[in-house]
């Protein structure tokens, strides 16, 4: 049970100065700015996954043993995920101590530098084992930057958004991930004709252009109104990390399991699948990347749509659907791709990504934010979100090992197992935007529009961190 940090409840007119019912005047710019940043970060980080599956086993490791090269390539991919919790801890701590905006700008700049460096690295044929060592070093920097990114971006958007449309707005930020995935794989698809090293170097070098655009946009975004209010009232946590672990460790654990279903599920159904299709000669690179491109394009609207749906029916019901589908999808996914038919493979990517993965990702921005108090929200949400990256980062490696041991049934059951874990976690996680909360906010909205200064209106940084900015209401724990 989290400790309460009671604050005097201001009149609605005062609350509206820093977070009006309909959101701040910057809400659309913030949503676009955080989404663009998420796009760039994903382009950089996920692009590494595509390159690891298709190129890095030959470019950075000995070509004499293809299977070992694939395992080492996926291990390098996993290292980036493994350090993401550290990036999340540092970024979350700074986000709760000095503000969300500085973390957003810093993480994007760090990611950009690391990604461009990948495009300039020497290969195994040029420097031997140093190629793999340098690749690991740069991947660690990527992981730290990406770990710091999500919490600041999603919470900046959440804390500027209208009270009743936080699912939609955070869904816009989350949609930056499929956009980044789309751009990354489009770049790799377009670079295939270049052949040789340029086929994987060019997509990383192109990141430099995106970084400049992203930095310019993020510098124009205003700081979170909730952080500014906490700072003004002297309520900033002195040590957000120790506070959130002490008071909300159960919530962190539940959110971790919720997140594993999504991110590790993606690691099986997309990252591992790319390698599986290539090794089994079920599809060429063009077919695989085209299927992923179509899925990512559909995923942009799907992520926003799933997020908006949670504003109408609640966070939990949508997550139950997504985890149940992931649980049931494991075996049918591999039966579908094993046909070797291009249409079936494209359909497999669409269901895996736009339905199973996006259904969960579209919910996480609002739900995870609502589970934590505003003063430790960045740290708590980032910690839960990024800890799961350790599992997902090494999932392609585990999937490959299972495939070697028992065939495609191994990774198929692994995907279903992640879905089951997420389903159980959903059942044990409280709803933060149920019918009662939606009705209470509706009453508050009507009072605000009528100018009555309704007494139940409150701040969005309440002790529960729930979606409605309320104090002393049924939303408080």
KEZA-874371 format. One record per residue (C-alpha): x, y negated, z. Coordinates in steps of 0.02 Angstrom, whole numbers, plus 50000, padded with zeros to 5 digits. Layout:
N
<rec east="X" north="Y" up="Z"/>
...
This chain:
477
<rec east="50000" north="50000" up="50000"/>
<rec east="50075" north="49835" up="49947"/>
<rec east="50093" north="49696" up="50074"/>
<rec east="49975" north="49549" up="50056"/>
<rec east="50047" north="49376" up="50023"/>
<rec east="49893" north="49268" up="50057"/>
<rec east="49891" north="49096" up="49980"/>
<rec east="49761" north="48961" up="50011"/>
<rec east="49626" north="48973" up="49880"/>
<rec east="49620" north="48813" up="49777"/>
<rec east="49464" north="48744" up="49694"/>
<rec east="49435" north="48797" up="49515"/>
<rec east="49482" north="48625" up="49447"/>
<rec east="49655" north="48644" up="49524"/>
<rec east="49677" north="48823" up="49462"/>
<rec east="49627" north="48767" up="49287"/>
<rec east="49775" north="48648" up="49282"/>
<rec east="49899" north="48791" up="49278"/>
<rec east="49798" north="48939" up="49217"/>
<rec east="49626" north="48900" up="49147"/>
<rec east="49497" north="49036" up="49125"/>
<rec east="49521" north="49030" up="48936"/>
<rec east="49710" north="49039" up="48952"/>
<rec east="49842" north="48904" up="48935"/>
<rec east="49855" north="48791" up="48781"/>
<rec east="50015" north="48887" up="48738"/>
<rec east="49933" north="49059" up="48738"/>
<rec east="49935" north="49087" up="48550"/>
<rec east="50111" north="49022" up="48527"/>
<rec east="50170" north="49129" up="48671"/>
<rec east="50084" north="49284" up="48600"/>
<rec east="50165" north="49255" up="48431"/>
<rec east="50334" north="49212" up="48507"/>
<rec east="50340" north="49367" up="48617"/>
<rec east="50278" north="49475" up="48474"/>
<rec east="50412" north="49410" up="48356"/>
<rec east="50545" north="49443" up="48488"/>
<rec east="50478" north="49618" up="48517"/>
<rec east="50483" north="49645" up="48329"/>
<rec east="50665" north="49599" up="48318"/>
<rec east="50716" north="49699" up="48471"/>
<rec east="50625" north="49851" up="48404"/>
<rec east="50699" north="49830" up="48230"/>
<rec east="50870" north="49836" up="48311"/>
<rec east="50841" north="49973" up="48439"/>
<rec east="50728" north="50090" up="48342"/>
<rec east="50829" north="50066" up="48184"/>
<rec east="50969" north="50153" up="48278"/>
<rec east="50853" north="50303" up="48302"/>
<rec east="50818" north="50315" up="48116"/>
<rec east="51002" north="50300" up="48076"/>
<rec east="51046" north="50429" up="48209"/>
<rec east="50925" north="50553" up="48132"/>
<rec east="50978" north="50525" up="47952"/>
<rec east="51158" north="50460" up="47945"/>
<rec east="51258" north="50450" up="48106"/>
<rec east="51290" north="50637" up="48122"/>
<rec east="51402" north="50623" up="47968"/>
<rec east="51465" north="50445" up="47988"/>
<rec east="51528" north="50449" up="48167"/>
<rec east="51557" north="50633" up="48205"/>
<rec east="51649" north="50779" up="48122"/>
<rec east="51562" north="50839" up="47964"/>
<rec east="51624" north="51018" up="47985"/>
<rec east="51482" north="51064" up="48104"/>
<rec east="51317" north="50982" up="48052"/>
<rec east="51219" north="51047" up="48204"/>
<rec east="51347" north="50981" up="48328"/>
<rec east="51348" north="50816" up="48235"/>
<rec east="51160" north="50804" up="48251"/>
<rec east="51167" north="50844" up="48437"/>
<rec east="51304" north="50714" up="48466"/>
<rec east="51208" north="50586" up="48364"/>
<rec east="51051" north="50612" up="48469"/>
<rec east="51156" north="50608" up="48628"/>
<rec east="51219" north="50436" up="48576"/>
<rec east="51039" north="50385" up="48544"/>
<rec east="50995" north="50445" up="48719"/>
<rec east="51132" north="50344" up="48802"/>
<rec east="51047" north="50184" up="48747"/>
<rec east="50887" north="50242" up="48828"/>
<rec east="50980" north="50297" up="48984"/>
<rec east="51046" north="50123" up="49021"/>
<rec east="50880" north="50038" up="48988"/>
<rec east="50825" north="50054" up="49170"/>
<rec east="50978" north="49954" up="49221"/>
<rec east="50932" north="49822" up="49093"/>
<rec east="50754" north="49825" up="49159"/>
<rec east="50815" north="49804" up="49339"/>
<rec east="50929" north="49658" up="49295"/>
<rec east="50803" north="49577" up="49179"/>
<rec east="50659" north="49604" up="49300"/>
<rec east="50757" north="49535" up="49446"/>
<rec east="50807" north="49380" up="49349"/>
<rec east="50632" north="49362" up="49279"/>
<rec east="50557" north="49358" up="49454"/>
<rec east="50697" north="49246" up="49521"/>
<rec east="50738" north="49118" up="49386"/>
<rec east="50594" north="49138" up="49263"/>
<rec east="50531" north="49241" up="49117"/>
<rec east="50593" north="49128" up="48976"/>
<rec east="50783" north="49134" up="49008"/>
<rec east="50776" north="49324" up="49010"/>
<rec east="50683" north="49327" up="48844"/>
<rec east="50811" north="49218" up="48757"/>
<rec east="50962" north="49304" up="48834"/>
<rec east="50906" north="49481" up="48796"/>
<rec east="50867" north="49439" up="48615"/>
<rec east="51038" north="49359" up="48589"/>
<rec east="51129" north="49507" up="48668"/>
<rec east="51031" north="49632" up="48563"/>
<rec east="51069" north="49537" up="48403"/>
<rec east="51256" north="49534" up="48434"/>
<rec east="51261" north="49720" up="48472"/>
<rec east="51159" north="49768" up="48319"/>
<rec east="51265" north="49669" up="48197"/>
<rec east="51419" north="49752" up="48274"/>
<rec east="51348" north="49924" up="48230"/>
<rec east="51345" north="49873" up="48048"/>
<rec east="51530" north="49832" up="48059"/>
<rec east="51593" north="49987" up="48152"/>
<rec east="51724" north="50101" up="48073"/>
<rec east="51674" north="50281" up="48035"/>
<rec east="51746" north="50447" up="48094"/>
<rec east="51840" north="50464" up="47930"/>
<rec east="51926" north="50298" up="47964"/>
<rec east="51970" north="50303" up="48150"/>
<rec east="51927" north="50478" up="48209"/>
<rec east="51851" north="50500" up="48382"/>
<rec east="51859" north="50312" up="48414"/>
<rec east="51711" north="50293" up="48297"/>
<rec east="51597" north="50387" up="48416"/>
<rec east="51668" north="50295" up="48567"/>
<rec east="51637" north="50125" up="48490"/>
<rec east="51462" north="50177" up="48438"/>
<rec east="51423" north="50228" up="48618"/>
<rec east="51490" north="50062" up="48686"/>
<rec east="51382" north="49958" up="48570"/>
<rec east="51232" north="50070" up="48604"/>
<rec east="51251" north="50036" up="48790"/>
<rec east="51241" north="49849" up="48756"/>
<rec east="51085" north="49878" up="48652"/>
<rec east="51006" north="49978" up="48792"/>
<rec east="51039" north="49843" up="48922"/>
<rec east="50964" north="49708" up="48810"/>
<rec east="50811" north="49811" up="48763"/>
<rec east="50783" north="49857" up="48944"/>
<rec east="50777" north="49675" up="48994"/>
<rec east="50663" north="49627" up="48850"/>
<rec east="50496" north="49711" up="48879"/>
<rec east="50452" north="49652" up="49053"/>
<rec east="50486" north="49469" up="49016"/>
<rec east="50396" north="49471" up="48849"/>
<rec east="50240" north="49564" up="48901"/>
<rec east="50219" north="49468" up="49064"/>
<rec east="50247" north="49299" up="48984"/>
<rec east="50104" north="49340" up="48865"/>
<rec east="49997" north="49414" up="49004"/>
<rec east="50017" north="49262" up="49115"/>
<rec east="49969" north="49139" up="48977"/>
<rec east="49820" north="49239" up="48912"/>
<rec east="49633" north="49213" up="48941"/>
<rec east="49571" north="49312" up="49090"/>
<rec east="49451" north="49420" up="48990"/>
<rec east="49566" north="49449" up="48839"/>
<rec east="49728" north="49504" up="48918"/>
<rec east="49716" north="49674" up="48834"/>
<rec east="49704" north="49591" up="48664"/>
<rec east="49845" north="49467" up="48695"/>
<rec east="49967" north="49592" up="48768"/>
<rec east="49917" north="49707" up="48626"/>
<rec east="49981" north="49573" up="48507"/>
<rec east="50149" north="49576" up="48595"/>
<rec east="50150" north="49766" up="48593"/>
<rec east="50111" north="49759" up="48406"/>
<rec east="50283" north="49684" up="48383"/>
<rec east="50351" north="49860" up="48408"/>
<rec east="50264" north="49938" up="48256"/>
<rec east="50309" north="49783" up="48156"/>
<rec east="50491" north="49810" up="48204"/>
<rec east="50476" north="49994" up="48163"/>
<rec east="50400" north="49950" up="47995"/>
<rec east="50537" north="49826" up="47952"/>
<rec east="50677" north="49941" up="48011"/>
<rec east="50618" north="50089" up="47908"/>
<rec east="50578" north="49977" up="47760"/>
<rec east="50757" north="49916" up="47768"/>
<rec east="50823" north="50095" up="47776"/>
<rec east="50708" north="50150" up="47635"/>
<rec east="50763" north="50004" up="47526"/>
<rec east="50946" north="50038" up="47563"/>
<rec east="50939" north="50222" up="47510"/>
<rec east="50988" north="50182" up="47329"/>
<rec east="51145" north="50094" up="47392"/>
<rec east="51214" north="50262" up="47445"/>
<rec east="51367" north="50294" up="47552"/>
<rec east="51399" north="50187" up="47705"/>
<rec east="51299" north="50039" up="47642"/>
<rec east="51139" north="50140" up="47657"/>
<rec east="51150" north="50123" up="47847"/>
<rec east="51259" north="49968" up="47867"/>
<rec east="51149" north="49845" up="47774"/>
<rec east="50993" north="49866" up="47886"/>
<rec east="51098" north="49826" up="48041"/>
<rec east="51183" north="49676" up="47960"/>
<rec east="51015" north="49605" up="47907"/>
<rec east="50970" north="49591" up="48090"/>
<rec east="51072" north="49431" up="48101"/>
<rec east="50940" north="49338" up="48001"/>
<rec east="50799" north="49398" up="48113"/>
<rec east="50893" north="49351" up="48271"/>
<rec east="50911" north="49169" up="48219"/>
<rec east="50725" north="49157" up="48184"/>
<rec east="50680" north="49240" up="48349"/>
<rec east="50792" north="49128" up="48455"/>
<rec east="50718" north="48971" up="48377"/>
<rec east="50540" north="49030" up="48413"/>
<rec east="50575" north="49084" up="48592"/>
<rec east="50661" north="48921" up="48638"/>
<rec east="50497" north="48833" up="48599"/>
<rec east="50394" north="48943" up="48716"/>
<rec east="50349" north="48869" up="48886"/>
<rec east="50382" north="48958" up="49050"/>
<rec east="50246" north="49066" up="49129"/>
<rec east="50119" north="48960" up="49226"/>
<rec east="50109" north="49091" up="49363"/>
<rec east="50297" north="49089" up="49390"/>
<rec east="50295" north="48898" up="49395"/>
<rec east="50156" north="48903" up="49525"/>
<rec east="50250" north="49030" up="49631"/>
<rec east="50407" north="48922" up="49622"/>
<rec east="50311" north="48765" up="49668"/>
<rec east="50236" north="48848" up="49821"/>
<rec east="50397" north="48931" up="49876"/>
<rec east="50328" north="49107" up="49849"/>
<rec east="50466" north="49174" up="49737"/>
<rec east="50527" north="49342" up="49803"/>
<rec east="50702" north="49335" up="49878"/>
<rec east="50739" north="49514" up="49826"/>
<rec east="50602" north="49574" up="49706"/>
<rec east="50686" north="49742" up="49678"/>
<rec east="50690" north="49797" up="49860"/>
<rec east="50518" north="49723" up="49889"/>
<rec east="50433" north="49814" up="49747"/>
<rec east="50519" north="49979" up="49787"/>
<rec east="50470" north="49966" up="49969"/>
<rec east="50290" north="49912" up="49941"/>
<rec east="50243" north="49985" up="49772"/>
<rec east="50349" north="50141" up="49743"/>
<rec east="50193" north="50248" up="49716"/>
<rec east="50134" north="50129" up="49580"/>
<rec east="50305" north="50136" up="49499"/>
<rec east="50298" north="50326" up="49498"/>
<rec east="50124" north="50330" up="49421"/>
<rec east="50168" north="50202" up="49288"/>
<rec east="50326" north="50301" up="49250"/>
<rec east="50224" north="50457" up="49213"/>
<rec east="50100" north="50356" up="49110"/>
<rec east="50240" north="50285" up="49006"/>
<rec east="50330" north="50452" up="48980"/>
<rec east="50179" north="50520" up="48886"/>
<rec east="50193" north="50379" up="48761"/>
<rec east="50379" north="50352" up="48738"/>
<rec east="50438" north="50533" up="48753"/>
<rec east="50291" north="50586" up="48645"/>
<rec east="50356" north="50467" up="48512"/>
<rec east="50531" north="50540" up="48531"/>
<rec east="50463" north="50713" up="48485"/>
<rec east="50334" north="50669" up="48354"/>
<rec east="50436" north="50537" up="48262"/>
<rec east="50623" north="50534" up="48306"/>
<rec east="50646" north="50722" up="48319"/>
<rec east="50525" north="50750" up="48176"/>
<rec east="50633" north="50650" up="48056"/>
<rec east="50780" north="50765" up="48092"/>
<rec east="50670" north="50921" up="48087"/>
<rec east="50600" north="50879" up="47916"/>
<rec east="50775" north="50849" up="47848"/>
<rec east="50857" north="51003" up="47924"/>
<rec east="50716" north="51118" up="47867"/>
<rec east="50712" north="51035" up="47695"/>
<rec east="50525" north="51007" up="47714"/>
<rec east="50537" north="50829" up="47650"/>
<rec east="50667" north="50712" up="47578"/>
<rec east="50716" north="50550" up="47661"/>
<rec east="50601" north="50449" up="47548"/>
<rec east="50447" north="50550" up="47597"/>
<rec east="50488" north="50545" up="47782"/>
<rec east="50523" north="50359" up="47784"/>
<rec east="50369" north="50322" up="47678"/>
<rec east="50260" north="50419" up="47801"/>
<rec east="50334" north="50323" up="47945"/>
<rec east="50312" north="50158" up="47854"/>
<rec east="50127" north="50192" up="47824"/>
<rec east="50104" north="50244" up="48006"/>
<rec east="50194" north="50087" up="48068"/>
<rec east="50091" north="49974" up="47954"/>
<rec east="49930" north="50050" up="48021"/>
<rec east="50001" north="50044" up="48195"/>
<rec east="50009" north="49854" up="48195"/>
<rec east="49820" north="49837" up="48189"/>
<rec east="49795" north="49995" up="48291"/>
<rec east="49898" north="49932" up="48438"/>
<rec east="49804" north="49767" up="48444"/>
<rec east="49638" north="49858" up="48423"/>
<rec east="49672" north="49980" up="48565"/>
<rec east="49722" north="49835" up="48677"/>
<rec east="49565" north="49738" up="48634"/>
<rec east="49459" north="49892" up="48667"/>
<rec east="49523" north="49897" up="48847"/>
<rec east="49450" north="49723" up="48874"/>
<rec east="49279" north="49797" up="48838"/>
<rec east="49285" north="49969" up="48920"/>
<rec east="49431" north="49960" up="49042"/>
<rec east="49612" north="50017" up="49037"/>
<rec east="49591" north="50193" up="49105"/>
<rec east="49463" north="50265" up="48982"/>
<rec east="49570" north="50220" up="48832"/>
<rec east="49724" north="50296" up="48912"/>
<rec east="49630" north="50456" up="48950"/>
<rec east="49587" north="50473" up="48766"/>
<rec east="49766" north="50443" up="48712"/>
<rec east="49845" north="50567" up="48832"/>
<rec east="49715" north="50700" up="48793"/>
<rec east="49750" north="50682" up="48607"/>
<rec east="49937" north="50696" up="48638"/>
<rec east="49909" north="50854" up="48739"/>
<rec east="49809" north="50933" up="48598"/>
<rec east="49918" north="50872" up="48454"/>
<rec east="50080" north="50970" up="48485"/>
<rec east="50050" north="51132" up="48390"/>
<rec east="49937" north="51059" up="48252"/>
<rec east="50073" north="50929" up="48215"/>
<rec east="50203" north="51060" up="48173"/>
<rec east="50080" north="51171" up="48080"/>
<rec east="50040" north="51020" up="47972"/>
<rec east="50218" north="50971" up="47929"/>
<rec east="50272" north="51151" up="47902"/>
<rec east="50163" north="51154" up="47746"/>
<rec east="50293" north="51041" up="47664"/>
<rec east="50155" north="50943" up="47576"/>
<rec east="50194" north="50758" up="47564"/>
<rec east="50015" north="50708" up="47605"/>
<rec east="50013" north="50818" up="47759"/>
<rec east="50177" north="50745" up="47819"/>
<rec east="50114" north="50568" up="47798"/>
<rec east="49954" north="50613" up="47892"/>
<rec east="50058" north="50689" up="48031"/>
<rec east="50154" north="50527" up="48056"/>
<rec east="49994" north="50424" up="48052"/>
<rec east="49908" north="50527" up="48187"/>
<rec east="50065" north="50540" up="48294"/>
<rec east="50100" north="50354" up="48289"/>
<rec east="49945" north="50251" up="48250"/>
<rec east="49829" north="50360" up="48355"/>
<rec east="49924" north="50450" up="48494"/>
<rec east="50067" north="50329" up="48527"/>
<rec east="49981" north="50164" up="48489"/>
<rec east="49829" north="50211" up="48592"/>
<rec east="49941" north="50218" up="48745"/>
<rec east="50057" north="50073" up="48701"/>
<rec east="49909" north="49956" up="48672"/>
<rec east="49850" north="49983" up="48851"/>
<rec east="50016" north="49970" up="48943"/>
<rec east="50045" north="49783" up="48929"/>
<rec east="49890" north="49734" up="49025"/>
<rec east="49874" north="49886" up="49138"/>
<rec east="50054" north="49889" up="49199"/>
<rec east="50050" north="49701" up="49230"/>
<rec east="49890" north="49714" up="49332"/>
<rec east="49962" north="49849" up="49445"/>
<rec east="50092" north="49732" up="49523"/>
<rec east="50091" north="49569" up="49621"/>
<rec east="50144" north="49416" up="49521"/>
<rec east="50298" north="49384" up="49629"/>
<rec east="50370" north="49557" up="49589"/>
<rec east="50276" north="49593" up="49429"/>
<rec east="50421" north="49583" up="49308"/>
<rec east="50532" north="49694" up="49415"/>
<rec east="50397" north="49823" up="49452"/>
<rec east="50328" north="49838" up="49276"/>
<rec east="50502" north="49838" up="49197"/>
<rec east="50567" north="49970" up="49317"/>
<rec east="50423" north="50089" up="49283"/>
<rec east="50429" north="50056" up="49097"/>
<rec east="50616" north="50076" up="49075"/>
<rec east="50645" north="50223" up="49192"/>
<rec east="50542" north="50327" up="49073"/>
<rec east="50665" north="50281" up="48936"/>
<rec east="50791" north="50401" up="49014"/>
<rec east="50671" north="50544" up="48980"/>
<rec east="50625" north="50488" up="48805"/>
<rec east="50803" north="50447" up="48758"/>
<rec east="50861" north="50626" up="48780"/>
<rec east="50700" north="50705" up="48718"/>
<rec east="50763" north="50725" up="48537"/>
<rec east="50914" north="50815" up="48608"/>
<rec east="50803" north="50927" up="48715"/>
<rec east="50687" north="50954" up="48567"/>
<rec east="50834" north="51007" up="48459"/>
<rec east="50894" north="51129" up="48592"/>
<rec east="50719" north="51203" up="48610"/>
<rec east="50705" north="51220" up="48423"/>
<rec east="50870" north="51315" up="48415"/>
<rec east="50812" north="51429" up="48556"/>
<rec east="50630" north="51468" up="48511"/>
<rec east="50591" north="51381" up="48346"/>
<rec east="50465" north="51242" up="48314"/>
<rec east="50350" north="51303" up="48454"/>
<rec east="50475" north="51234" up="48581"/>
<rec east="50463" north="51049" up="48531"/>
<rec east="50276" north="51070" up="48497"/>
<rec east="50244" north="51125" up="48677"/>
<rec east="50361" north="50989" up="48739"/>
<rec east="50250" north="50859" up="48658"/>
<rec east="50094" north="50937" up="48735"/>
<rec east="50181" north="50942" up="48904"/>
<rec east="50212" north="50755" up="48897"/>
<rec east="50029" north="50729" up="48855"/>
<rec east="49977" north="50833" up="49005"/>
<rec east="50090" north="50733" up="49121"/>
<rec east="50014" north="50571" up="49059"/>
<rec east="49838" north="50638" up="49077"/>
<rec east="49867" north="50686" up="49259"/>
<rec east="49947" north="50517" up="49296"/>
<rec east="49798" north="50427" up="49219"/>
<rec east="49679" north="50521" up="49334"/>
<rec east="49781" north="50465" up="49486"/>
<rec east="49800" north="50282" up="49435"/>
<rec east="49668" north="50156" up="49484"/>
<rec east="49567" north="50059" up="49358"/>
<rec east="49612" north="49874" up="49364"/>
<rec east="49484" north="49811" up="49238"/>
<rec east="49326" north="49907" up="49273"/>
<rec east="49144" north="49850" up="49262"/>
<rec east="49151" north="49762" up="49431"/>
<rec east="49307" north="49663" up="49385"/>
<rec east="49239" north="49615" up="49215"/>
<rec east="49076" north="49555" up="49291"/>
<rec east="49166" north="49454" up="49424"/>
<rec east="49270" north="49365" up="49294"/>
<rec east="49115" north="49334" up="49189"/>
<rec east="49035" north="49247" up="49338"/>
<rec east="49193" north="49144" up="49363"/>
<rec east="49193" north="49096" up="49178"/>
<rec east="49013" north="49038" up="49184"/>
<rec east="49050" north="48935" up="49338"/>
<rec east="49201" north="48857" up="49256"/>
<rec east="49105" north="48809" up="49100"/>
<rec east="48965" north="48737" up="49205"/>
<rec east="49093" north="48636" up="49302"/>
<rec east="49027" north="48696" up="49470"/>
<rec east="49198" north="48736" up="49547"/>
<rec east="49141" north="48912" up="49589"/>
<rec east="49219" north="48964" up="49753"/>
<rec east="49265" north="49139" up="49700"/>
<rec east="49389" north="49081" up="49569"/>
<rec east="49566" north="49113" up="49614"/>
<rec east="49741" north="49132" up="49555"/>
<rec east="49801" north="49269" up="49440"/>
<rec east="49949" north="49304" up="49553"/>
<rec east="49843" north="49387" up="49686"/>
<rec east="49912" north="49521" up="49798"/>
<rec east="49852" north="49661" up="49688"/>
<rec east="49909" north="49581" up="49527"/>
<rec east="49739" north="49626" up="49454"/>
<rec east="49676" north="49553" up="49294"/>
<rec east="49555" north="49428" up="49369"/>
<rec east="49634" north="49280" up="49456"/>
<rec east="49541" north="49308" up="49617"/>
<rec east="49576" north="49291" up="49802"/>
<rec east="49472" north="49364" up="49940"/>
<rec east="49361" north="49455" up="49816"/>
<rec east="49321" north="49635" up="49780"/>
<rec east="49477" north="49643" up="49672"/>
<rec east="49595" north="49629" up="49821"/>
<rec east="49664" north="49788" up="49896"/>
